[in-house]
Amino acid sequence: MTLSRYALIEFGGLRFDLTGILYLNSLFILLSILPFHFVYHRIYQNVLRWIFYITNGIGLAANMIDCVYYPFTLRRTTLTIFDQFENEHNKGTFLFRFLLDYWYAVLIWVVLIFVMTWLYRRIKMAGPQLKNKYVFFFSGLAMIYPLLYLSVVGIRGGFAHSTRPITLSNAAAYATDPKDVNIVLNTPFAFLRTLQVKVIKRMEYFKTEEELNTVYTPLHPAGLKDSMDKKNVVIFILESFSKEFFGYYNKDLDDGKYKGYTPFLDSLLGQSLAFKYSLANGRKSIDAMPSVLCGIPSIEVPYVLSQYSNDKVQGLANVLRQSGYYTAFFHGAPNGSMGFQAFSKTTGFNDYYGMTEYGNDDDFDGLWGIWDEPFLQYYADKQSSFKQPFFTTLFTVSSHHPYVLPAQYENTFKGGKLEIYRTIQYTDYALRKYFEKVSKMPWFKNTLFVFTADHASAQIHFDKFNTSSGFFDIPIFYYEPGNDWHEYRQESCQQTDIMPSILSYLHYDKPFLAFGRNVFDKTSVPFAFNYLNNNYQYFEGKYMLFFNGEKSVALYDYQNDIYQKNNLLDLEKEVVANMEKKVKAFVQQYNNRLIDDNLTPEGPQAPVSK
């Protein structure tokens, strides 16, 4: 432990402590700022005092419990602790034994409670200072808004419009080593942030590992070549780019006259390996990051919001970094937005380039980040300064609500029936300008480009995209300069296929774990997986199975029965049985590996025995 590492942990800890304290004391704060004279009454103050003692006493107890419980779990205690012990009939005995064996933790807690109550009693309340009840009321009323606003800001973890409430995974931004994350966090915060998160449960569809692995395993073997083909790798994650916006994918629309809003990307698609049924694994930007970069989908609970977000993972950045690559993540939003900076650090990127590193707020769109065109030009310049081989990922921002354009392009991109169309046109144009620039650079022809979207857009015009499968329709295609694939496969693929496909294409020479397949291996069975409306959606061949965790509820030929009118559940029983077996294996592998911190080929990250 170095001083700088420790200082970073403490700085991050203050941020999470503030949020934890505000969560715990939200009722106390609200009752304390009411603009009425009775707030100063002795009985009212006694009620407030006991609310303060009880809530903060519980918070201190939770932290003390983890002081002794953490070595067993290697993670902060969350809501899952109740599921872990729900089937135990002697909980009272467990509690008594816990208190007996860890008497020193109880003693420290008692001392902390004593100090807290002593300090609280040192604060004397006198008032009201304003004797005029009307002046007191209206001045107090005026102060409620800024006080509540600052409380909410403290709970969310920032002032920025794009800031999501900080969650467990954000602690990685203050961790030099992954295991530092749990020092940054505090238990009340970890528990309260997972109160409304659906708990991931251990599955036992298959009784033995051998039986489970014969049906499905996310483990991928090492490549057959002795050495890697160290091409540069560039991934574009395009904000809200539905497949609906592309002319290439939709030659059947508008009686064959549909041109779409992505002329440049359509031109690349004509030289790429693409798939007719390419699907997202989730519906949120935070779902896309682990799916695309780590081969880990979000099921039921977004992975980065789950209590398992600090599990050890490999990820493309980490794997390629260990293979001699320089790795960098680019996102034009304010640093920390969406938790991407923390996630990129967790998954092994050497550097993160955001709005701060860009350094010119004149190109800020006023809401989400730097306009795509200048940021992509900046991206091209930075790439040219990197030593090869490099792996970089860029997440665009401009095709985001409220779909505004830079002033100089207001009359250039006309769009169409949906507001988002013109920002799609703008980002497509920004990508054209980027490729015009990088195509002249020496590293360009030694690079594999991969395009996908974070999720499908919420704006839908054509009915065929307003379906259970259409909600996840996004582009996924692979482009390599000089390699005119011009291959449009009539099969499914998904975001989690990207990691195994890239590593296999590079002939990565070690085993790895990813919940997808290598699309370059034509012998592999195409499949896709996502979760919607409390149902697992499993795609294989032309079929789409709905499985609710206990039984299959529907089967559709989603490729021919686009609007899913004919439920084939009772007609294709053999297909249902086969697909249900596979989806059970997928869910069991996913859930149990998350719970066991078993997302690498090395196996569970167990505590080191004493």
Backbone torsions as a table, in degrees:
resi	resn	phi	psi	omega
1	MET	NA	117.9	177.3
2	THR	-96.3	164.6	-179.7
3	LEU	-62.7	-42.2	-178.9
4	SER	-66.1	-40.1	178.6
5	ARG	-64.6	-43.1	-179.8
6	TYR	-65.7	-40.3	179.5
7	ALA	-62.9	-39.4	178.8
8	LEU	-64.2	-42.3	178.2
9	ILE	-60.7	-46.0	-177.9
10	GLU	-65.8	-39.4	178.9
11	PHE	-62.8	-47.2	177.1
12	GLY	-64.0	-37.5	179.5
13	GLY	-60.1	-37.8	177.9
14	LEU	-60.2	-39.9	-179.3
15	ARG	-63.3	-44.7	-178.8
16	PHE	-75.6	-31.5	175.4
17	ASP	-63.1	-42.8	179.0
18	LEU	-57.9	-46.2	-179.9
19	THR	-63.7	-43.9	179.5
20	GLY	-61.7	-42.2	-179.8
21	ILE	-66.7	-40.3	179.1
22	LEU	-68.5	-37.5	174.1
23	TYR	-58.3	-52.1	-175.7
24	LEU	-63.1	-36.0	-171.9
25	ASN	-103.6	17.2	-177.7
26	SER	-61.4	-42.0	178.2
27	LEU	-66.3	-43.5	179.3
28	PHE	-59.8	-44.4	-179.7
29	ILE	-62.7	-46.7	-178.3
30	LEU	-60.4	-46.0	-178.5
31	LEU	-70.2	-22.7	-178.2
32	SER	-81.8	-20.9	-173.3
33	ILE	-105.8	9.5	176.1
34	LEU	-63.5	133.6	-173.8
35	PRO	-85.9	57.2	179.5
36	PHE	-130.8	149.2	-177.5
37	HIS	-64.9	-28.8	-176.0
38	PHE	-66.9	-12.0	176.7
39	VAL	-58.8	-27.6	-177.5
40	TYR	-91.7	0.1	-179.9
41	HIS	-67.5	145.9	-175.6
42	ARG	-58.5	-43.4	-178.8
43	ILE	-65.7	-43.6	179.1
44	TYR	-61.3	-43.3	179.6
45	GLN	-65.0	-34.2	176.7
46	ASN	-66.5	-38.4	176.7
47	VAL	-62.9	-45.8	178.0
48	LEU	-59.5	-40.7	-178.2
49	ARG	-60.8	-42.5	-178.8
50	TRP	-74.2	-31.3	172.6
51	ILE	-61.7	-43.3	179.2
52	PHE	-63.1	-46.6	-179.1
53	TYR	-61.0	-46.6	-174.1
54	ILE	-68.1	-50.2	-176.3
55	THR	-65.1	-44.4	-179.0
56	ASN	-76.1	-27.7	173.6
57	GLY	-63.6	-40.5	177.2
58	ILE	-65.0	-42.0	179.1
59	GLY	-61.8	-43.3	178.1
60	LEU	-65.5	-38.1	178.9
61	ALA	-63.9	-41.6	180.0
62	ALA	-60.9	-42.2	178.7
63	ASN	-66.5	-38.6	179.7
64	MET	-67.9	-36.8	177.2
65	ILE	-59.8	-43.7	-178.9
66	ASP	-70.5	-21.2	176.4
67	CYS	-60.2	-30.3	179.6
68	VAL	-107.6	-20.1	-176.8
69	TYR	-89.5	-27.1	-176.5
70	TYR	-55.9	-43.7	-178.6
71	PRO	-57.1	-21.9	179.7
72	PHE	-84.1	-30.8	-172.8
73	THR	-110.2	-24.5	-175.7
74	LEU	58.8	29.2	173.1
75	ARG	-155.0	156.5	175.9
76	ARG	-63.8	145.6	179.1
77	THR	-69.0	133.5	177.7
78	THR	-128.4	-169.0	-177.5
79	LEU	-58.7	-21.8	-177.4
80	THR	-63.8	-17.1	-178.2
81	ILE	-60.7	-31.3	179.7
82	PHE	-71.0	-38.6	176.6
83	ASP	-66.8	-33.9	-177.2
84	GLN	-64.1	-34.7	-176.3
85	PHE	-111.2	11.3	-173.5
86	GLU	-66.4	-25.4	-178.3
87	ASN	-95.4	4.7	178.2
88	GLU	-84.8	133.6	-177.1
89	HIS	-95.7	-9.2	-177.5
90	ASN	-117.1	50.2	-178.0
91	LYS	-61.8	-35.5	178.7
92	GLY	-62.4	-39.2	178.2
93	THR	-66.0	-42.2	177.6
94	PHE	-58.8	-45.9	-178.4
95	LEU	-62.4	-45.4	-179.5
96	PHE	-61.8	-42.8	-179.6
97	ARG	-65.6	-37.7	178.5
98	PHE	-60.9	-47.6	-179.1
99	LEU	-64.7	-35.7	-178.4
100	LEU	-71.8	-47.2	-176.4
101	ASP	-70.2	-31.0	-177.0
102	TYR	-116.6	51.3	-177.3
103	TRP	-60.0	-31.9	-178.4
104	TYR	-67.5	-31.8	176.6
105	ALA	-68.0	-39.8	176.9
106	VAL	-63.1	-41.7	-179.7
107	LEU	-63.1	-45.0	178.6
108	ILE	-61.6	-41.2	178.3
109	TRP	-60.9	-42.6	178.8
110	VAL	-61.8	-42.0	179.0
111	VAL	-63.3	-42.8	179.1
112	LEU	-62.7	-40.7	178.0
113	ILE	-63.1	-42.2	179.6
114	PHE	-61.3	-46.7	-179.9
115	VAL	-63.0	-42.2	-179.5
116	MET	-62.0	-46.9	-178.7
117	THR	-67.8	-37.0	178.9
118	TRP	-64.0	-43.3	179.5
119	LEU	-66.1	-40.1	-179.8
120	TYR	-61.0	-42.1	-178.6
121	ARG	-69.5	-18.1	177.9
122	ARG	-73.2	-16.8	-179.7
123	ILE	-88.5	119.7	-177.8
124	LYS	-100.9	131.7	178.9
125	MET	-98.3	127.3	177.3
126	ALA	-137.0	134.9	178.7
127	GLY	158.4	-174.0	2.8
128	PRO	-74.4	147.2	-179.6
129	GLN	-73.5	-31.2	177.4
130	LEU	-93.9	113.0	-173.4
131	LYS	-77.7	-30.6	178.6
132	ASN	-71.3	118.1	-172.5
133	LYS	-66.2	-28.6	179.4
134	TYR	-73.9	-43.7	176.7
135	VAL	-62.4	-43.0	179.1
136	PHE	-60.2	-45.9	-175.7
137	PHE	-65.3	-51.0	-174.3
138	PHE	-72.2	-34.6	175.7
139	SER	-68.3	-39.4	176.7
140	GLY	-65.4	-39.3	178.2
141	LEU	-62.7	-39.4	-180.0
142	ALA	-65.6	-27.8	-177.8
143	MET	-84.1	-16.4	-176.5
144	ILE	-61.8	-45.4	-176.1
145	TYR	-59.5	-53.4	-179.3
146	PRO	-62.2	-33.7	179.2
147	LEU	-68.0	-43.8	177.8
148	LEU	-67.1	-38.8	178.9
149	TYR	-60.2	-47.0	180.0
150	LEU	-65.1	-34.1	177.2
151	SER	-64.9	-44.6	179.8
152	VAL	-65.0	-40.7	177.4
153	VAL	-59.6	-42.8	178.8
154	GLY	-63.7	-39.0	179.0
155	ILE	-69.0	-40.6	-179.6
156	ARG	-73.6	-27.3	178.7
157	GLY	94.6	15.3	178.1
158	GLY	169.6	166.2	-178.4
159	PHE	-91.2	-24.0	-170.0
160	ALA	-62.2	144.5	179.1
161	HIS	-59.2	-35.6	-175.9
162	SER	-84.2	-2.5	-178.2
163	THR	-72.7	124.5	171.3
164	ARG	-88.3	153.1	176.5
165	PRO	-52.7	128.2	-177.0
166	ILE	-61.2	144.0	-178.7
167	THR	-132.6	-173.2	-172.1
168	LEU	-56.7	-40.7	-174.3
169	SER	-67.9	-22.0	-179.4
170	ASN	-67.1	-19.0	-180.0
171	ALA	-64.0	-20.9	-179.0
172	ALA	-62.5	-23.1	-179.9
173	ALA	-65.6	-18.7	-177.8
174	TYR	-112.9	16.4	-176.4
175	ALA	-115.0	115.0	173.7
176	THR	-70.9	-36.5	177.3
177	ASP	-118.5	140.7	-177.5
178	PRO	-52.5	-34.1	-177.9
179	LYS	-72.9	-12.0	176.5
180	ASP	-70.6	-19.2	-175.0
181	VAL	-53.9	-44.0	-175.4
182	ASN	-75.1	-13.7	171.2
183	ILE	-79.4	-36.8	177.9
184	VAL	-62.3	-42.5	-177.2
185	LEU	-73.8	165.5	168.5
186	ASN	-127.9	154.0	-171.7
187	THR	-66.8	-42.5	177.1
188	PRO	-56.7	-41.0	177.7
189	PHE	-62.7	-48.4	-178.1
190	ALA	-60.4	-39.3	-178.5
191	PHE	-71.1	-48.4	-175.8
192	LEU	-67.8	-32.7	-179.9
193	ARG	-73.6	-12.4	178.8
194	THR	-111.7	7.7	-178.5
195	LEU	-60.5	-40.4	-177.3
196	GLN	-102.9	12.9	176.4
197	VAL	-91.8	127.5	-179.9
198	LYS	-63.5	129.1	-175.0
199	VAL	-74.7	134.3	174.9
200	ILE	-80.1	125.4	-174.2
201	LYS	-107.3	148.5	177.0
202	ARG	-67.9	135.9	-178.9
203	MET	-109.0	148.5	178.9
204	GLU	-136.8	46.5	175.7
205	TYR	-63.2	-37.5	178.4
206	PHE	-113.8	133.4	-171.4
207	LYS	-80.4	-24.5	-179.2
208	THR	-125.5	153.8	177.6
209	GLU	-64.3	-36.8	-179.6
210	GLU	-61.4	-45.9	179.5
211	GLU	-63.8	-42.2	179.9
212	LEU	-62.9	-47.0	-175.5
213	ASN	-68.4	-24.5	177.5
214	THR	-72.2	-25.1	178.9
215	VAL	-86.3	-47.5	178.7
216	TYR	-159.8	137.1	171.8
217	THR	-139.8	139.1	177.1
218	PRO	-83.8	0.0	179.5
219	LEU	-77.4	131.4	178.9
220	HIS	-113.7	134.5	-178.2
221	PRO	-73.2	165.4	177.2
222	ALA	-66.7	152.7	177.3
223	GLY	-65.2	159.2	-175.6
224	LEU	-81.0	-25.1	179.7
225	LYS	-74.2	153.9	-179.4
226	ASP	-76.1	-24.2	-177.7
227	SER	-138.0	154.2	-179.8
228	MET	-76.4	151.6	170.0
229	ASP	-94.0	96.5	-167.5
230	LYS	-84.0	68.4	172.0
231	LYS	-76.3	152.8	169.6
232	ASN	-67.1	150.6	178.9
233	VAL	-129.4	130.0	179.1
234	VAL	-128.6	124.7	177.5
235	ILE	-113.3	131.0	172.4
236	PHE	-107.6	122.4	172.5
237	ILE	-107.0	109.2	-171.5
238	LEU	-95.4	122.9	-176.7
239	GLU	-61.2	119.3	172.0
240	SER	58.1	29.9	-179.7
241	PHE	-85.0	89.0	175.5
242	SER	-69.4	154.6	174.6
243	LYS	-64.5	-22.8	179.8
244	GLU	-58.7	-27.2	-173.9
245	PHE	-81.2	-6.9	-174.1
246	PHE	-98.8	133.4	173.7
247	GLY	-70.2	-35.8	-176.2
248	TYR	-57.9	-40.9	-176.7
249	TYR	-82.5	-13.4	-167.2
250	ASN	-128.9	48.0	-178.9
251	LYS	-70.0	-9.4	179.1
252	ASP	-90.1	-12.5	-175.0
253	LEU	-78.9	152.9	179.6
254	ASP	51.4	45.3	178.8
255	ASP	55.0	37.1	177.5
256	GLY	83.2	4.0	-177.0
257	LYS	-98.5	-3.4	-175.2
258	TYR	-68.3	126.1	-178.5
259	LYS	-103.3	-19.9	-178.4
260	GLY	75.4	-169.9	-173.7
261	TYR	-128.4	18.7	-177.2
262	THR	-132.4	62.5	-175.5
263	PRO	-59.1	-38.1	-179.5
264	PHE	-69.8	-47.9	179.5
265	LEU	-62.8	-33.8	175.5
266	ASP	-61.5	-37.9	179.6
267	SER	-67.3	-36.0	176.0
268	LEU	-69.2	-39.4	179.2
269	LEU	-57.5	-33.9	179.6
270	GLY	-66.9	-13.3	179.5
271	GLN	-115.9	13.6	-169.5
272	SER	-118.8	174.1	167.9
273	LEU	-93.8	115.2	-176.4
274	ALA	-131.9	170.0	-174.1
275	PHE	-136.0	137.0	-178.3
276	LYS	-67.5	-34.4	-175.9
277	TYR	-116.6	65.7	178.8
278	SER	-93.2	132.1	-168.4
279	LEU	-131.5	145.9	171.1
280	ALA	-79.0	155.9	175.2
281	ASN	-91.8	-8.2	-179.7
282	GLY	-152.9	-176.7	-176.4
283	ARG	-116.5	5.7	-178.0
284	LYS	-128.1	157.7	177.4
285	SER	-60.3	-37.5	-178.5
286	ILE	-71.3	-18.2	173.3
287	ASP	-74.9	-32.8	-172.8
288	ALA	-70.4	-38.0	-174.9
289	MET	-56.0	-55.8	178.9
290	PRO	-67.2	-32.7	-179.9
291	SER	-64.8	-49.7	-175.5
292	VAL	-74.3	-43.9	-169.6
293	LEU	-94.6	-16.5	-177.5
294	CYS	-128.9	-5.5	-177.0
295	GLY	68.6	26.3	-178.5
296	ILE	-117.9	111.6	-179.8
297	PRO	-77.5	170.5	171.8
298	SER	-106.1	120.4	-178.9
299	ILE	-123.1	126.2	-177.3
300	GLU	65.3	-57.2	-177.8
301	VAL	-117.2	131.5	173.3
302	PRO	-53.8	129.3	-174.8
303	TYR	-53.7	-45.7	-175.4
304	VAL	-72.1	-13.6	176.1
305	LEU	-99.4	-4.2	-177.4
306	SER	-80.3	165.6	177.1
307	GLN	-71.7	-2.6	-179.0
308	TYR	-108.4	14.5	-174.9
309	SER	-67.5	-14.9	178.7
310	ASN	-102.9	14.3	171.5
311	ASP	-59.1	152.2	175.8
312	LYS	-72.8	127.5	178.2
313	VAL	-128.0	163.4	175.2
314	GLN	-87.3	-76.3	-179.1
315	GLY	80.3	150.6	-179.4
316	LEU	-58.1	-43.8	-176.5
317	ALA	-62.3	-44.4	-178.0
318	ASN	-66.7	-45.6	-178.9
319	VAL	-63.0	-48.1	-177.8
320	LEU	-71.2	-33.6	176.5
321	ARG	-61.3	-43.0	178.3
322	GLN	-68.1	-17.5	179.2
323	SER	-96.4	12.2	174.8
324	GLY	98.9	7.3	179.5
325	TYR	-85.6	147.8	163.9
326	TYR	-88.1	135.3	-174.8
327	THR	-125.9	137.8	-178.7
328	ALA	-149.5	143.7	179.2
329	PHE	-116.1	134.8	-177.2
330	PHE	-121.2	131.2	176.6
331	HIS	-150.9	118.7	-172.5
332	GLY	-73.4	1.2	-179.5
333	ALA	-79.0	167.7	174.2
334	PRO	-54.6	138.0	-177.2
335	ASN	-53.1	133.4	-179.1
336	GLY	95.1	-13.4	-179.1
337	SER	-57.2	136.8	177.0
338	MET	63.6	5.3	-178.1
339	GLY	73.9	12.8	-175.9
340	PHE	-68.2	-35.5	-179.1
341	GLN	-62.6	-45.2	179.0
342	ALA	-64.6	-41.8	-178.6
343	PHE	-65.7	-40.2	179.9
344	SER	-63.3	-36.0	178.8
345	LYS	-69.3	-41.8	179.6
346	THR	-59.8	-37.8	-172.6
347	THR	-94.5	9.3	167.3
348	GLY	101.2	9.3	177.0
349	PHE	-68.9	135.5	177.3
350	ASN	-61.7	-44.6	-174.4
351	ASP	-141.2	156.1	176.8
352	TYR	-121.5	132.3	178.7
353	TYR	-120.6	111.7	-180.0
354	GLY	-123.4	-155.7	-177.2
355	MET	-63.6	-34.7	179.8
356	THR	-64.1	-46.9	-179.3
357	GLU	-68.5	-32.2	177.9
358	TYR	-60.7	-44.6	167.9
359	GLY	76.9	19.8	177.9
360	ASN	-142.9	94.9	-177.0
361	ASP	-70.7	-6.8	176.1
362	ASP	-64.5	-22.9	-179.6
363	ASP	-97.5	12.4	178.7
364	PHE	-77.2	133.8	-178.2
365	ASP	-78.2	-0.5	177.1
366	GLY	90.4	-7.6	-177.2
367	LEU	-140.4	-59.6	-171.2
368	TRP	-101.6	-34.5	-178.1
369	GLY	165.5	-162.7	179.7
370	ILE	-73.4	137.2	177.3
371	TRP	-52.8	145.9	-174.9
372	ASP	-61.3	-40.2	-175.9
373	GLU	-61.1	-55.5	-179.9
374	PRO	-65.8	-32.7	-179.0
375	PHE	-70.5	-35.5	176.8
376	LEU	-68.1	-33.8	174.7
377	GLN	-66.3	-40.8	175.1
378	TYR	-61.6	-41.8	178.1
379	TYR	-58.7	-46.3	179.5
380	ALA	-60.9	-43.3	179.6
381	ASP	-63.6	-42.8	179.8
382	LYS	-65.5	-42.4	179.6
383	GLN	-58.4	-38.6	-178.4
384	SER	-69.0	-16.0	178.2
385	SER	-92.1	-8.3	-176.9
386	PHE	-84.2	145.9	173.8
387	LYS	-75.6	136.0	178.0
388	GLN	-82.8	151.0	-2.6
389	PRO	-80.0	150.7	177.4
390	PHE	-132.6	155.4	173.9
391	PHE	-126.3	119.5	179.8
392	THR	-130.0	150.9	176.3
393	THR	-129.6	135.6	176.1
394	LEU	-123.5	131.7	177.4
395	PHE	-110.3	117.1	-177.5
396	THR	-77.9	165.5	-176.8
397	VAL	-130.9	-21.1	-165.7
398	SER	-72.3	-24.4	-179.7
399	SER	-87.1	51.1	-176.0
400	HIS	-123.9	145.4	175.2
401	HIS	-53.5	134.6	17.6
402	PRO	-96.3	23.3	171.8
403	TYR	59.1	53.8	178.5
404	VAL	-99.3	159.5	-178.9
405	LEU	-120.8	156.5	170.5
406	PRO	-58.5	147.6	-174.0
407	ALA	-54.3	-37.2	-176.0
408	GLN	-70.9	-11.4	-178.2
409	TYR	-112.9	9.0	-178.1
410	GLU	-56.9	-35.6	-178.4
411	ASN	-104.3	6.8	-178.3
412	THR	-92.2	-47.8	-177.0
413	PHE	-103.1	106.6	-172.9
414	LYS	-83.8	-22.7	179.6
415	GLY	69.4	-141.0	-177.6
416	GLY	-169.3	-139.0	-173.1
417	LYS	-71.5	-21.9	178.1
418	LEU	-108.3	143.6	-179.3
419	GLU	-58.9	-35.5	-173.3
420	ILE	-69.5	-20.4	-173.5
421	TYR	-55.4	-43.9	-175.0
422	ARG	-70.9	-29.8	175.7
423	THR	-75.3	-28.7	172.8
424	ILE	-64.2	-44.3	177.2
425	GLN	-60.1	-40.5	-179.1
426	TYR	-64.5	-46.7	-179.9
427	THR	-65.9	-37.1	175.8
428	ASP	-61.1	-41.1	177.5
429	TYR	-65.2	-41.1	178.7
430	ALA	-61.4	-38.1	177.3
431	LEU	-67.8	-37.5	176.1
432	ARG	-59.9	-46.8	-179.7
433	LYS	-63.7	-36.5	177.5
434	TYR	-62.9	-48.0	-177.5
435	PHE	-68.7	-32.3	174.7
436	GLU	-60.5	-34.6	-178.6
437	LYS	-78.7	-49.4	-173.2
438	VAL	-76.0	-21.1	-179.8
439	SER	-63.4	-17.2	179.3
440	LYS	-94.4	-0.4	-175.6
441	MET	-93.7	148.6	-172.9
442	PRO	-64.0	-24.6	-177.6
443	TRP	-84.2	-12.0	-169.9
444	PHE	-58.5	-48.2	-173.6
445	LYS	-75.2	-8.0	177.9
446	ASN	-106.0	35.1	-171.2
447	THR	-132.7	136.7	171.7
448	LEU	-99.3	121.8	178.3
449	PHE	-102.6	133.9	178.4
450	VAL	-123.9	130.1	-178.6
451	PHE	-116.2	135.7	172.3
452	THR	-154.5	-179.0	174.6
453	ALA	-119.8	161.0	175.9
454	ASP	-72.2	-38.9	179.1
455	HIS	-167.1	168.3	175.5
456	ALA	-73.9	153.9	-178.5
457	SER	-71.3	150.5	173.7
458	ALA	-74.9	-18.5	177.9
459	GLN	-88.3	121.1	-176.6
460	ILE	-129.7	132.7	177.1
461	HIS	-108.0	-48.6	-176.2
462	PHE	-87.2	134.0	-173.4
463	ASP	-59.1	-30.6	-174.7
464	LYS	-67.1	-15.5	176.5
465	PHE	-96.1	-0.6	-179.7
466	ASN	-100.5	52.3	-177.8
467	THR	-135.1	173.2	-179.2
468	SER	-62.3	-30.6	175.7
469	SER	-88.9	-37.3	-179.2
470	GLY	-61.9	-28.3	178.5
471	PHE	-61.5	-16.5	-176.5
472	PHE	-116.3	8.3	-177.3
473	ASP	-74.2	112.3	179.5
474	ILE	-136.7	162.3	174.6
475	PRO	-76.8	142.4	166.2
476	ILE	-142.5	115.4	178.0
477	PHE	-150.2	156.7	-174.6
478	TYR	-117.2	127.2	-178.0
479	TYR	-128.7	131.7	176.4
480	GLU	-132.7	118.8	-179.4
481	PRO	-53.8	131.6	179.6
482	GLY	88.4	-13.8	178.7
483	ASN	-108.6	92.9	-176.0
484	ASP	-82.5	79.4	-179.1
485	TRP	-59.9	-51.1	-177.0
486	HIS	43.8	52.8	-176.0
487	GLU	-124.7	120.1	-178.7
488	TYR	-119.3	93.0	-174.0
489	ARG	-79.7	139.7	-179.8
490	GLN	-90.4	57.6	-177.1
491	GLU	-145.1	172.1	-177.3
492	SER	-93.1	151.8	168.9
493	CYS	-150.3	169.7	-174.2
494	GLN	-145.6	170.0	-178.1
495	GLN	-60.5	-37.2	-177.9
496	THR	-70.3	-7.5	174.3
497	ASP	-77.2	-17.2	-171.6
498	ILE	-65.0	-47.0	-179.3
499	MET	-61.4	-53.8	-179.8
500	PRO	-63.9	-30.5	179.2
501	SER	-68.5	-45.3	179.4
502	ILE	-63.0	-49.0	-177.5
503	LEU	-63.6	-38.1	178.4
504	SER	-69.7	-38.1	179.2
505	TYR	-64.0	-33.6	178.6
506	LEU	-83.9	-2.2	-177.6
507	HIS	60.3	45.3	177.0
508	TYR	-57.2	132.3	-167.4
509	ASP	-99.9	21.8	177.0
510	LYS	-134.7	156.9	176.2
511	PRO	-69.6	154.9	178.5
512	PHE	-150.9	170.8	-177.6
513	LEU	-121.4	129.6	175.8
514	ALA	-160.3	140.8	-178.1
515	PHE	-88.1	55.3	178.8
516	GLY	-155.5	-172.1	-178.4
517	ARG	-125.3	165.4	175.0
518	ASN	-85.5	108.7	-175.9
519	VAL	-70.5	-16.4	178.8
520	PHE	-79.5	-11.9	176.3
521	ASP	-92.8	103.1	-174.9
522	LYS	-72.4	-7.9	176.8
523	THR	-87.1	-12.9	180.0
524	SER	-74.5	148.2	-177.7
525	VAL	-84.7	117.7	178.6
526	PRO	-64.7	134.5	175.2
527	PHE	-153.7	164.6	175.9
528	ALA	-149.0	161.3	-170.8
529	PHE	-150.1	133.2	170.1
530	ASN	-154.8	-178.7	-171.6
531	TYR	-136.6	130.1	-177.9
532	LEU	-152.7	134.8	174.7
533	ASN	52.5	45.8	177.2
534	ASN	64.2	21.0	175.2
535	ASN	-126.7	138.5	169.6
536	TYR	-78.5	132.6	178.0
537	GLN	-110.8	117.6	-176.7
538	TYR	-118.4	125.7	-177.0
539	PHE	-110.4	130.5	173.2
540	GLU	-154.5	130.1	-174.5
541	GLY	61.7	-133.6	-179.8
542	LYS	-93.6	1.8	-172.8
543	TYR	-103.5	152.9	176.7
544	MET	-131.6	119.4	-177.0
545	LEU	-105.2	135.7	172.6
546	PHE	-103.0	122.6	-177.7
547	PHE	-128.7	125.3	-174.2
548	ASN	-93.5	10.7	-178.9
549	GLY	102.4	-22.4	178.5
550	GLU	-119.9	-37.4	-178.6
551	LYS	-152.9	160.9	175.2
552	SER	-77.3	136.6	-176.9
553	VAL	-115.2	-15.1	178.7
554	ALA	-164.8	153.0	174.4
555	LEU	-140.1	128.1	-179.7
556	TYR	-129.8	149.0	168.0
557	ASP	-85.6	84.6	-169.7
558	TYR	-69.9	-18.2	-179.4
559	GLN	-79.8	-33.3	-178.8
560	ASN	-106.8	-34.0	175.8
561	ASP	-99.0	72.8	-170.8
562	ILE	-57.3	-38.4	-175.2
563	TYR	-93.1	9.6	172.0
564	GLN	52.8	58.7	-179.9
565	LYS	-95.0	-24.0	-173.6
566	ASN	-114.0	102.7	178.2
567	ASN	-76.3	117.8	-175.8
568	LEU	-97.3	16.0	-173.6
569	LEU	-55.4	-43.1	-177.2
570	ASP	-89.0	-9.5	-176.9
571	LEU	-98.2	-26.9	-177.1
572	GLU	-120.2	61.3	-173.2
573	LYS	-64.8	-34.4	179.4
574	GLU	-68.8	-40.4	176.9
575	VAL	-63.7	-44.1	178.9
576	VAL	-59.4	-47.6	-178.1
577	ALA	-60.9	-42.5	-179.8
578	ASN	-66.7	-45.5	-178.5
579	MET	-70.4	-37.1	179.1
580	GLU	-63.7	-39.0	178.0
581	LYS	-60.6	-41.5	-178.3
582	LYS	-71.6	-40.5	-179.2
583	VAL	-68.1	-34.5	175.9
584	LYS	-63.8	-42.5	179.3
585	ALA	-64.0	-40.9	179.5
586	PHE	-62.1	-48.9	-178.0
587	VAL	-64.0	-42.0	-179.5
588	GLN	-65.2	-43.0	177.2
589	GLN	-60.9	-43.9	-177.0
590	TYR	-67.0	-55.9	-176.4
591	ASN	-60.1	-50.4	-174.1
592	ASN	-68.5	-35.3	178.1
593	ARG	-69.3	-35.8	174.9
594	LEU	-64.1	-47.7	-177.9
595	ILE	-61.7	-38.3	-176.1
596	ASP	-89.5	4.4	-175.8
597	ASP	52.4	53.1	-172.5
598	ASN	-125.1	55.8	-175.8
599	LEU	-107.2	21.5	175.1
600	THR	-133.0	159.9	-179.6
601	PRO	-63.9	-20.5	-177.3
602	GLU	-71.8	-16.3	179.9
603	GLY	103.3	-174.4	-176.2
604	PRO	-57.3	142.6	178.4
605	GLN	-86.2	75.5	-174.7
606	ALA	-77.8	152.2	175.3
607	PRO	-60.9	147.4	176.3
608	VAL	-72.4	126.4	-177.8
609	SER	-71.2	145.8	-177.9
610	LYS	-78.6	NA	NA
